[in-house]
């Protein structure tokens, strides 16, 4: 989106604050910006069941379409395989 980002990631060894901090820093660097455009912190929700994860993935996929944009597909994004949700 033009004013926010949705990220759905599986649990890993890193705290979520570290993960989104790294994503913000890398995006700022790759955009060639002298300072970060990102707000401090992030809104984060921890999903515990398959239905909630699938619903979040669907929401993220549909968000640009609802805004009148084309579906977004990125080389660095792995689509959610609903069969792999634990």
PyMOL commands that set and color helices and strands:
alter all, ss='L'
color gray80, all
select helices_A, chain A and resi 16-30+50-66+82-84
alter helices_A, ss='H'
color red, helices_A
deselect
rebuild
show_as cartoon
